[in-house]
Amino acid sequence: MTAVTDGMVPGTLVEELLAGVDRSRVLTGEDELRAYSRDQGPVAQPVEPAAVVLAESIEEVQHVVRSAHRLGVPLIARGAGTSLSGGAHAVAGCIVLSLERMNRILEVRPEDELAMVEPGVINADLNIAVAPYGLMYAPDPASHTISTLGGNVATNAGGLRCAKYGVTRDSVLALDVVLADGTLIHTGHSTFKGVAGYDLTALFVGSEGTLGVVVGITVRLKYLPVETRTLAAFFPDIPAAAAGVLAIGAARVQPAILELLDGNTLGILDTAFNSNLAARGGALLLVQTDGFGAEPEAAVVRDVLTRRGATVEAEEGTEAAMLLDLRRNARGDGVDDDFRVGEDVAVPRSQLVHYAAELERMAGDHQVRLRLVAHAGDGNLHPTFWVSSDEGADGVRRLHAALDESVRVALALGGTITGEHGIGQYKLRWLSWEQSAEVLVLQRRIKEAFDPRGILNPGKAIL
C-alpha cells in the first residue's frame, strides 16, 4: 500500500478543494478545525485537520475524494461525530469530509418496506418520517436522536432493539459508495433476498470509512408494533439480574428490549435526573415486549423474574418512555479521556453472569471504579472504568490494566472486543488479541484493493 503524504501545503490543498466546493463550505479557521478534530472516543492528543469540507452532494464528495487521491492526502469521512472509539479522529494533514448536510430522506416505499436516504439523515428523524406508514427503522443506538445513518453504517451500530431486530447490517439492503479514486458504485438490491456475487454491501457496513465513502443508503423497514409492554425488574445485584436474562431466554420469550443497569449507574442517573431508581434495587433489568403478543409475553417475563427474586413493576406511557430515555443516557458524562473509558465488549449470553462478576472483581483488584450497562439480550456490555484525575499516572496505569484484563477475559469467554462501537483508533491495540495474523493480513489485502494509496481513514479499524 502506498503511504499517504505527511500533509499537503494548506494553500494548495484548499485551492484544489475550492475547484469543486463553495468557499463557504471549505473550513480552515482554527476554531472550525478544532471542532472537527475528534469524535467522542478517547484520544491521547487531538490533531487538527488541514481542512474541513461540508459536502452537500454526491458530486462534491467525488470531487473531494478525487482531490485527496490525486494529492495523497488522508481523508476522514464524518457524520455527527458520536463515535466512541476514535473512528472519526483527524490525522495529520487530513481532510475531514463532513456528510452532515447530506440529510435528505430521498424516498419511502411503504409497500416495499424500504427507504432510501442520504448518509447525514439522523436515525430518529427517519423513524419520525416512516411512522405514519406504520413502519420503523429498527436499529436504535443510544445516540439515535443525534447520530447519522452514515455513521451507523460505518460502525454497524446496534442499539436497544437489536436483540430482536438485529443490528445495522441486518437492515441495510443497498449502498451508494464513492471509492478511493472518486468512482461511484452501487451495491446490493431493493429486494429482501439477493445473492448475486460477493456481498459488498455487508463488507462496507462496519468498515469504518476505510474502504469507501457511503453517500446513499437503502434500508429495510419493520412494522411498527401495535402494542408494547414495558417492565422494570429490580434485583438486589448484577449477578441476579444477569441470571434473569437467561431465565427469560429459557422461557422462550424474545423481548424487543432487554437492558441491564447496575447500582452505580442507577445512582448516577438519580443524581443527574432526580429519579429514584437506586432506592428500588441494586440492579435494573428493563424489559419491553412488543407486537400482538406483547401482553402475554410480558406476563411470562413478570412471572419468571418474580420467581427469581425481582420486584417487577409495569411501566406504561410516560413512565415507560422516561425509563427508556434514562437508559439511553446511562453512559452519562461526556467524552472519554485519560481517566475514564467506557468499553464495548460482547460475550455469549451464557457467560453474562460470570463476566459481570468478573468485572466487579477486576474493579476491586485494580482499585478502579466501575459502572455497567448492557444490551443484555445479546450479551453486549458497556462497562465504564474510571479513576479520579488527582490519582495521576498511577491511576491511569491501574485503569488501563483493568481495561486490558476486561478485554482478555471477554475473549477467553468466547467474546469480542467490540459489539457495536467499532475498532476506530482506540481499540487497535487489542485487535491482534482477537484476530489471527492470517486474518489481519487478509484484511490489509482487502484494504489495498479498495484503497491502494491508503488515504481513507488511515490508522483505523485494521492493523
TORVEX-372141 format. One record per residue: x, y, z of N, C-alpha, C in turn. Coordinates in steps of 0.05 Angstrom, whole numbers, plus 5000, padded with zeros to 4 digits. Example, Ala and Ser with C-alpha at 12.3 -4.5 7.8 and 13.67 -1.06 7.14 Angstrom:
2
526448865156524649105156526449345156 525749555142527349795143525850015157 
END
This chain:
463
501749765000500050005000501850255000 501250434982502750684981501950865005 503950955020503351125043502351395035 500551505051499651775045501851975052 501652215042503652415048503452515076 505452645086505352765113503653015114 502753105091501053335091501553515067 499553625055499853795032500054085042 501454255027501454535034498554635035 497654745058494854805061493654975039 495155175030494055345009493555194983 495355014975494954854952492554664954 492354544977490054364983487454514981 487254744994484754894995484054984966 485955064951485455144923484254904908 485254674912484254434899481354384907 480754404933478054354942476154554932 476954814931475155024922474455004892 475854834877475154794849472454654847 471554524868469054374866467054414889 467854584909466154624932466154924938 463755034944463655324951465355394974 466555624973468455714994467255715022 464655775024463355785050463255515064 463755295048463655035060466354885060 468455045056471154945059472355095083 472554965106473155095131476155065138 477355285145480255275152480855435178 478755555190479255715214480055535237 481655645256482655485278480455365295 478455515301476255405317474655195302 474355235276472855045259474454775257 477054795253478654555251478654405278 478754555300478754425326476154275331 473954405322471254275327470954015312 472353975290472153735274474553545278 476253605298478653445301478353175314 476053135328475752885342472852815345 472352565353469652475360469552445390 467752275400467452245429469152025441 470851905425472551695435475051805448 476551635463478951725476481051795455 482651995461484852085444487152185461 489552105455491852195471492352485466 492352565441492852845434491452915408 489353075409487853145385489653275364 489153205339490553315316488553465299 489253715292487353875275487753795246 485553775231485753715202486753955187 487653915162488454135145486154295136 483854155131481454295122479054115128 476754245130474154115134472354185111 471153995098469254045076466453955084 464554135082461754065087460354005060 460353755053459353675027456253685027 455153745004452253755001451153574978 452953444964452053284941454153054936 453252864921455052644914457352754897 456652934879458753044861460953184878 460153324899462153464915463853254930 462553044940464052824953466152714933 465252654909467052554889469352734884 468852994882470953184877473053184900 472053184925473853184948475452924949 474252704944475652444945477752434922 477052524898478952524876481352704883 480752934895482953114902484752984923 483652854943485252724963486852494950 485652344932487052124919489352224902 488952434887490952544870493352664886 492752794908494752924924495952744945 494752504949495752324970495152424998 492852565002492152685027490152505042 490552445068488652285083485952415083 483852245083481052335082479552195104 478252345121476652235143473752315138 472052125131469152175128467952185156 466052365159464952415186461952475184 460452375204457652445207457252645229 456052555251455552725274457752725294 459752555291461952545309461352405336 459352225336458652095361460151825366 462051765348463551515352464951515379 465051285392466251255418468951105417 469951065393472450915390474551065375 474151315369476151475354476051425324 473851315314473651265286473651515268 472951745279472851995264475052185273 476952095289479152275296480752365272 481452615271483152715249485952605252 487352595229490252525229491752755216 494252755219495852985210495453035180 494953285173494753375145492253285131 490253185145487953055131485853255124 484053165106481453295101479353155117 477753295132475453175145473053245126 471853035116469553065098467053015114 465653235120463153205136460853165117 459152965124456852895108454252975122 454453145142452153215159450053365143 450853505122448953665106447553495085 448553255080447153075061445052925077 442853055084441052955104438152925093 437852865068435252835056434252535057 431752505064430452245060429452245031 430652095014430152114985427551984977 426851754990424451614982423651425004 421051405009419951195026418051035009 418450775009416650594993415350405013 413050485024411850325045411050045037 410150015012409249745003411649555001 413949664995416449504994417949505021 416949655040418049675067421049755066 421549965051424350065050424350365047 426650475052427150765049429950805037 430251025022432851105011433551375023 435951385035436751625050439551705043 440151955048442952055047444251985074 446951985075448351895100448052075124 447352335119447052525141444352525155 442552345147439952335159440252235188 438952375207439052285235437352045239 438351855254436851605258433951645267 433551815287430851865298429152005277 430252175260428652315240427452125220 428951915213427851715195425451575207 425651515233423451385246420951565247 421451815251419152005251417852015224 419451995203418452015175416851775167 417651535177416351295168414051195186 413851315210411851235229408951265218 408351475203405551495192404851255174 406751115164406250875147406050625164 406250645190406250415207408850265207 411050405201413650275198415650405216 417950265220420150375236422750275224 424850435230427550335224428650225250 429249965251429649825276432149895292 434549915279436949975295436650245309 437150245335436650495350438850535371 441250615363443350665383442450875403 443850875426443051065447443251355437 444951395417445251665406443351715383 441151565382439351575358438251855351 438052035371437052295366439152485353 441652405353443752575342445552425322 445652165323447552015305446251985277 447951975257447051955229447051665219 445451615199445351355187448051275175 449451465163452051405152454051315174 453951445197455651365219454851095230 452151045231451250785239452150565221 452150625195453150425175456150385179 457650595184460550575187461350385209 459850385231460550215254458749975258 456849935240454949715243453549745271 452449985276451350045302449049865309 448649825335446449655344444349825358 444149795385442149945400440449775417 438349905428436649765448435049545436 434149575410432349375398433749155384 436449145385437948965367437648675374 436948605399436648325407434448195390 432348345384430148225368430348295339 431248545333431048635305433748645291 435948585305438548585292439948855292 442348855282444049105281443849225253 445349435248445049585224445349415199 447349235199447749065175445248905168 443648835187441248685182439048845169 439349115169437349285158438249445133 440749395124441749535101441549355076 440049445056439649285032441649365010 442249625008443949724986445449974995 447650034981449250264987450150394961 450350654962451850804941454450904954 456650834942459250874955461151014935 462551224944464751344929467351204937 468651084918471150944923473451134926 475851034932478151204939479051374915 478451294891479251454867477051634857 474751634872472551804864470351664849 470751414842468751264827466251214844 463951244833461451194847460350924839 459850754860458650484854456150454870 454450254861452050184876452349884882 451849814908451949534916449249454926 448649194926446249094938443849104920 441449124932439049094917436749204933 434349224921431949334934430049104941 431048864942429548634950430648524976 429048374991429948275016431848045012 431647904990433547694983435247784959 437747674957439447734935442247634941 443247444924445847324930447647334905 447247524888448947554864451747664872 453747494867456447584872457147614902 459447714907460247764935458547974948 458047954973456348144988457948384996 458348564977459948814982458448995001 455848995000454249165019455049095048 454948835054455648755081458548825088 460348815068463148885073463449175080 462049345066462249635072461049705099 458849565107457649615133459649525155 460449705172462349645193465249695185 465749785161468549825152469650095161 468150255175469050505188470350705169 469350715145470350915126473050855114 474050605117476650535107476650425079 474250365068474050245041472650425021 471150625030469750805013468050995029 466851185016465151385029462251335021 460651255041457851195036456251455031 454951475008453451715001450451664997 449651414998446751344996446351075009 444051045023443450805038440550725033 440150475025437450365023437050175047 435050235063434650075088431949935087 431949705100429449555103428049655128 425449695126423849785149422249555161 421549585186420049375200417349495208 415449315215412849405223412949535251 411749765253411549895279409749735297 410649655321409049475338406349605345 404249435344401649535351401349575381 402949425397402849455426405749425437 406249545459408749495474407949475504 409549315518409349295547412149315559 412449495578415049545590415049465619 417049315627417249225655419949315666 419849405691422249475705422649275727 424649105725425148895744427648965761 427249015787429449095804430448855820 433048805818434348585832436248695853 437148525872438948615892441748675881 442548535860445248575850445448495820 447748555808448148495779448048195773 449348025788449247745781446347635780 444747725799441947625799440447725775 440947985767439648095743440547955718 443147895716444247755693443047475691 442647345713441447085713438547105703 437247325709434547375699434347385669 436447485656436547485627436447205616 437947025628438046755618435346615624 434046685646431446565652429346645632 429446895623427546985602427946825577 430546785569431046615546430146335549 430446225573429645945577426645925575 425146145580422246145578421346195549 423346215531422846255502421346505496 421946725510420846985504423047155492 422547285469424547455457423647745460 424547885481423748165484424948335461 423648555455424748755437427048905449 426748955475428849095490429348945516 431948905522432648765546435348885556 435149085574437449245582438049215611 440549215618441449175645443049415655 442449515679443849745691444549665719 447049725727447949655754447249885774 447749825799447150025820448550285818 451150275810452650535807451350705785 450550575763449250725741446550845751 445050685766442450795776442951035794 445051025811445651255828446451505812 448051465791448851685775446451805760 444651635750442251735737440451885757 440251785781438651925801439652205806 442252235808443552495813443052685789 443352575765443152745741440252815734 438352635740435652675730433552675752 434452685777432552695800430652465801 431552225793429851985794430351845821 429051615825429451465850429951175845 431551115824431950845815433550685836 435650805847437450655865435950565890 433950715898432350635922430650395917 430250315892428550095886429949825882 432649835881434149585878437049645871 438649425872441549455866442249415837 440249325821440649295792437949295778 437849395754435349415739435449265713 433449095709433148965683430649095670 431149235648429049385634428149215610 425649135610424648945590422349065575 422349045549420049125533419348915513 416848825514415748645494414048805474 413748705450412148855431410648675412 408848805396407248655377404648555389 403148385374400648285384400948105408 403347995412403847825436405047975459 405048235458406448395479405448325507 402748315510401648275537402247995548 401647775533402247515544405247465548 406947575531409847555535410747705560 409647935564410348085589409447935614 407147795612406247645635408147415641 409147285621411147075625413647185638 414647415627417047535638416647615667 414447735673413847815701413947565719 412747355711412647115728415446995731 416946975709419646865711421447025729 421447295726423247455742422347485771 419747485776418847495803419647245818 419547015805420446765818423446755823 424846935809427746955814428447175833 426547285847427047475868426947765860 426047825836425848105827423248235837 423348495841420948655844420348765817 418148685805417448745777415148945777 415549165763413449365761412849425732 410349435725409549505698409749805694 411049885673411450175667410150235640 408250415640406850475615406950775610 406350855586406151135578408651295584 408351525597410651705601412751585619 411851415639413851285657415651095641 414450945623416050755607417950915589 416951125576418651285559420951415575 420351495600422451615616424651415623 423851165630425850965636427550905612 426350885588427950825564429851055558 428851305563430551535558432851545578 432351465603434451455623436551245615 435651015604437550815595439250925573 438051075554439651185532441751385542 441151505565443051695576444951575597 444851305600446151175622449151195620 450251235596453151255595454151515607 452551725604452951955621454652175612 456852215626458152485630460252555610 459552585585461452695566463252495553 465352595539467152425524469152285542 470252065532472251925547474852075547 476452025568479052165569481051975583 483352085592485351915604484451775630 482451885643481651785669478951635669 477651625646475051485645474751375617 474351105616473950985590471650775591 469850805573467650615570468250405549 467550155554468249945535465749825522 466249635504464149545486464349245480 465249095500465548805495462948665493 462948435480460648255480461547975486 459847825500460447545507457947385500 458347125497455946955494454046995518 451446985513449547045535449946855558 450746605553451146415574453346505594 455046695585457246785602456647055616 454247155613453547415624454047425654 452947235668453247235697456147225706 457647045693460447015700462047275694 461547385670463047615662462447865679 459847895686459148125703460548105730 460647855741462047815767465047875763 466147795741469047835736469648135734 467848285722468348575720468448705748 466648615765466648725793469248645807 470148395802472648315814475048475804 475148525778477248685766477348965777 475049085780474949355791476249365819 475649165835476849145862479749095861 480648905844483448835842485149075833 484149225815485749455804485149715817 483349715837482649955851481750185833 479850105816478550305798475550285803 474050485795471150485798469850375773 467550265776466150135754463150195754 462150235731459250225727458650065702 456349945701455849755679453049785669 452849815643450249795629450749585606 448549465598448949255578446449215561 446849165535444749055518444648755525 443348695547443448425558442248215539 440448295523439148105505441047975485 443248105479445147985460447947985472 448248015498450847985510452848205506 451948435497453748665491453748845516 456148855529456449005554458049265550 457249465565458649725564459649795592 461749665601462849745627464449995625 464250175644465850415645467550405670 470150425666472150435687473050725690 473450815715474651075718476151105744 477951305745479451375769479251675771 479851775794479952065798482352185784 481952415773484152545758486552615776 486052655802488252715820489952475827 489252235817490851995821493251985801 493152155781495452185764496251935748 498851905743499851695726499251415738 499251395764498751135776495851055772 494051245774491251185768490751105739 492051235721491851165692492950885688 495150815701496350555698494350335707 493150375730491250185740488750165722 487950395712485550405694486150235669 488450265657489050115633489449825638 490549755662490749475669488049345672 486149495683483349385686482149355658 482549545640481449525613482549285598 485249255600486549035586485448765596 485148745623484248495634481348445626 479648655625476848625617476648515589 478448605571478448505544479348215542 481548155556482647885556480647685567 479247755588477247575600474947535581 473947745568471847725549472547535526 474947565516475947395494476147105503 477047065527477346795538474646655541 472546815544469846705547468446675520 469946715498468746695471467546945461 468347175472467147435465468747585444 468147845442469448015423470148285436 472048425424472948675436471048905430 469248875411467349085405464748965394 462549035406459948935396458649125376 459149385379457749575362459149845358 461149905374462450165371464650175350 465649945342467749925323470549945336 472549895319475349895328476350175330 475850335309476750605308479750625312 480650825327483450855333484150735359 482350745378482950675406483350375410 481750205396481749915402483749765384 485349905368487249765351489249605368 489849695392491849555408490849285417 488249235415487148975423486448795399 486548905375485448755352486948485348 489548485351491148245347490548035368 489448115391488647925412486347755402 484647865385482247725376482647585349 484147715331484347615304487147505298 487247295284489847165278491447325258 494047265256495747405238494847375209 493747135203492847075175490447255169 488647285188486247455183487047745180 488947835196489848115195491148175167 492647985157493848015130491748025109 489747855111487547855091486048125092 485648235116484248495118485948715105 488548705108490248905095490048885065 489948635055489748605026487048715015 484948675030482348785022482549095022 483749205042484049495044485649595020 487849455012489549544990487949524963 486249334961484649304936482749544932 481549634954479649854953481050124954 483250144967484550394974487550374971 488550344946491450294942493350504953 492350754954494150964965493851004995 492050855007491750865036490751125047 489051265032488151535041485651525059 484151305058481551305071481751225100 481351415118481351375147483751205156 486151295149488451135157488751105187 489950885195490450835223487950765240 485850685226483350605239482550325230 481050185247479549945241481149695237 483449705222485049465217487949535223 489449315229492349345233493849305207 
END
